[in-house]
């Protein structure tokens, strides 16, 4: 199914997907604490993938939808409200 959504992504199992999401969420906790809320307001999908390429490339196996959901969850948990 991932290939239909984003053909450049390799197919990963559900358990690998969940693990990658959890690891990315933990990584974002420390990034957000350093950058605060502006981190979320300046990130678009293309910028997000470019940033992840340099900072956390193992998360690139996730679909854009997964990344959106993790970003939203991180913003909810760690962002300034």
Helices and strands as residue ranges (DSSP letters): H 2-5, H 14-35, H 38-41, H 45-55, G 57-61, H 64-78
